[in-house]
Amino acid sequence: MDYCLFDLDGTLTDPYEGITNSIKYGLAKFGICENDTRKLKSFIGPPLYRSFMDNYSFTQEQAAQAVGYYREYFAQKGIFENRVYDGIENMLYRLKQRDFRLLVATSKPQVFAERIIKHFNLWQYFDFIAGATLDDSRIEKADVISYALKSCNIAPCNAIMVGDRKHDIIGAKQNGLNSVGVLYGYGGEEELKSAGADYIAATPSDVAEILINLKS
């Protein structure tokens, strides 16, 4: 196994402040004031439009408008209201030292993902950044993973997906990849195991150990 695909939000970085502020901004455009932390946290990971529909019963048209408002705030402020999890850079360094090829596969629009990776000086570790499209033609995690594999000509048997939510695990399975679920993000052990994660890691260091052992 030579390739590792990493989710971004909740796996490489903790985007809570930026995402929740962007959600609040979008909801305010509809006259909704939301302070329920559980609802706001549930937005981290899944495609945004789906979260607006699931949590607030928005129609597809309303959800599309809400995503547009969300991006107004996120593009200017929310994108950098974010932090890299402790231990991530050391994990990435260790994997590169073992000749892994690293990719990002995120439901966040690719243009935002690239800006975040560059801003936090992580660009040097990654060979390819795969994300959603702004026109919503590619938003599901399975589609993003498929795009990454095809773009880099990677066989599923030669790659593994690392993420913190069920969408990462399910998307990996739909593409024939094994997966590592991380516990320091937003999904939790029950969600990850129920989705069928092949491995569970409590810390970034654990992720490195699992992947290095699989390569040995």
C-alpha positions in Angstrom: 0.0 0.0 0.0 1.5 3.3 -1.2 -1.3 5.9 -1.1 -3.1 7.5 1.9 -6.1 9.7 1.4 -6.9 12.1 4.2 -10.1 13.8 5.0 -9.5 17.5 6.0 -12.1 18.8 8.5 -11.9 16.8 11.7 -8.9 14.7 10.5 -6.1 17.1 9.6 -7.6 20.3 11.1 -10.2 21.4 13.6 -12.5 23.8 11.7 -15.1 24.2 14.4 -14.9 27.9 14.9 -14.9 28.8 11.2 -17.6 26.3 10.2 -20.0 27.1 13.0 -19.6 30.9 12.5 -20.3 30.4 8.8 -23.4 28.3 9.5 -24.7 30.9 11.9 -24.2 33.6 9.3 -26.0 31.5 6.7 -28.9 30.7 9.1 -29.2 34.3 10.1 -30.1 35.2 6.5 -33.2 33.0 7.0 -34.0 34.6 10.4 -32.7 31.6 12.3 -30.6 32.1 15.5 -28.9 28.8 16.4 -26.8 28.1 19.4 -27.3 24.4 19.7 -23.7 23.0 19.7 -24.8 19.5 18.7 -26.6 20.8 15.6 -23.7 23.0 14.6 -21.1 20.2 15.1 -23.1 17.8 13.0 -22.3 20.0 9.9 -18.6 19.1 10.2 -18.0 16.4 7.7 -21.1 15.8 5.5 -21.9 17.9 2.4 -23.3 21.2 3.6 -26.5 21.2 1.5 -27.5 17.9 3.1 -26.9 19.2 6.6 -29.1 22.2 6.0 -31.9 20.0 4.8 -31.5 17.4 7.5 -31.2 19.8 10.4 -33.6 22.6 9.4 -35.9 20.9 6.9 -34.7 23.2 4.1 -35.8 22.5 0.5 -33.1 21.9 -2.0 -33.5 25.5 -3.2 -33.2 26.9 0.3 -30.2 24.6 1.1 -28.5 25.9 -2.0 -29.1 29.5 -0.9 -27.8 28.7 2.6 -24.6 27.2 1.2 -24.1 30.3 -0.8 -24.5 32.5 2.3 -22.2 30.1 4.2 -19.5 30.6 1.6 -19.8 34.4 1.8 -18.5 34.3 5.3 -16.3 31.3 5.0 -14.3 32.6 2.0 -13.4 35.9 3.9 -13.1 34.8 7.5 -14.2 31.3 8.4 -11.6 29.6 6.2 -8.8 30.6 8.6 -10.8 30.3 11.8 -9.2 26.8 12.0 -6.2 25.0 13.5 -4.1 22.0 12.7 -4.5 19.2 15.2 -1.5 18.5 17.5 0.7 15.8 16.1 -0.5 16.0 12.5 2.6 17.4 10.9 4.8 14.8 12.7 2.4 12.1 11.4 2.7 13.4 7.8 6.5 13.7 8.1 6.8 10.1 9.3 4.6 8.8 6.5 6.6 10.7 3.8 9.8 9.3 5.3 8.3 5.8 4.6 7.6 6.8 1.0 3.9 7.1 1.3 2.1 9.3 -1.3 -0.4 11.5 0.5 -3.6 13.0 -0.8 -6.4 15.0 0.6 -10.0 13.9 -0.2 -12.5 16.3 1.3 -16.2 17.3 0.8 -15.0 20.9 1.2 -14.7 22.8 -2.1 -11.3 22.1 -3.6 -10.5 25.8 -3.9 -11.0 26.3 -0.1 -9.1 23.1 0.7 -6.1 24.2 -1.3 -6.0 27.6 0.5 -6.2 25.9 3.9 -3.4 23.4 3.1 -1.2 26.2 1.9 -2.0 28.5 4.8 -1.0 26.0 7.3 2.2 25.0 5.5 1.1 21.4 4.8 1.3 21.6 1.0 4.8 20.0 1.0 3.3 16.7 2.2 0.6 16.2 -0.3 0.8 15.1 -3.9 -2.8 15.9 -4.8 -5.8 17.8 -3.2 -9.2 16.4 -4.2 -12.3 18.3 -3.1 -15.9 19.2 -4.0 -16.8 21.6 -6.8 -18.4 24.9 -6.2 -21.2 24.1 -8.7 -22.1 21.0 -6.6 -21.4 18.6 -9.4 -19.0 16.7 -7.1 -20.0 16.9 -3.5 -20.4 13.3 -2.1 -17.4 11.8 -0.4 -17.5 8.7 -2.6 -17.3 10.9 -5.7 -14.4 12.9 -4.3 -12.5 9.7 -3.5 -13.2 8.4 -7.0 -12.0 11.6 -8.5 -8.7 11.4 -6.5 -8.1 7.8 -7.5 -8.8 8.4 -11.2 -6.8 11.7 -11.3 -3.7 10.0 -9.9 -4.3 6.6 -11.5 -4.4 4.8 -8.2 -5.7 1.2 -7.8 -8.1 0.9 -4.8 -6.1 -2.0 -3.4 -3.0 0.3 -3.2 -4.7 3.0 -1.1 -6.4 3.6 2.2 -8.8 6.4 3.5 -8.3 8.2 6.8 -11.3 10.2 8.2 -13.4 11.0 11.3 -16.9 10.6 10.0 -19.1 7.8 8.6 -19.1 9.5 5.2 -15.4 8.9 4.9 -15.7 5.2 5.8 -18.7 4.7 3.6 -17.1 6.6 0.7 -14.0 4.5 1.0 -16.0 1.2 0.9 -17.9 2.4 -2.2 -14.6 2.8 -3.9 -13.1 -0.5 -2.7 -10.7 1.1 -0.1 -10.0 0.1 3.4 -10.3 2.8 6.0 -8.9 4.2 9.3 -11.4 6.1 11.5 -9.9 8.7 13.8 -11.4 9.4 17.3 -10.0 12.9 17.8 -12.4 14.4 15.2 -16.2 14.6 15.2 -17.6 11.2 14.5 -16.8 9.1 17.5 -16.1 5.4 17.8 -19.7 4.1 17.6 -20.3 6.0 14.3 -17.0 4.9 12.8 -17.3 1.2 13.7 -21.0 1.1 12.6 -19.9 2.5 9.2 -17.4 -0.3 9.0 -14.0 1.3 9.6 -11.3 -1.3 9.3 -9.0 0.3 11.8 -9.5 2.8 14.6 -6.9 5.4 15.7 -7.1 7.5 18.8 -4.4 10.0 17.9 -2.4 11.1 14.8 0.5 9.1 16.1 -1.7 6.0 16.1 -2.6 6.7 12.5 1.0 6.7 11.5 1.6 3.4 13.4 -1.3 1.7 11.7 -0.3 2.8 8.2 3.4 2.0 8.7 2.6 -1.4 10.0 0.3 -2.1 7.0 3.1 -1.1 4.6 5.7 -3.3 6.4 
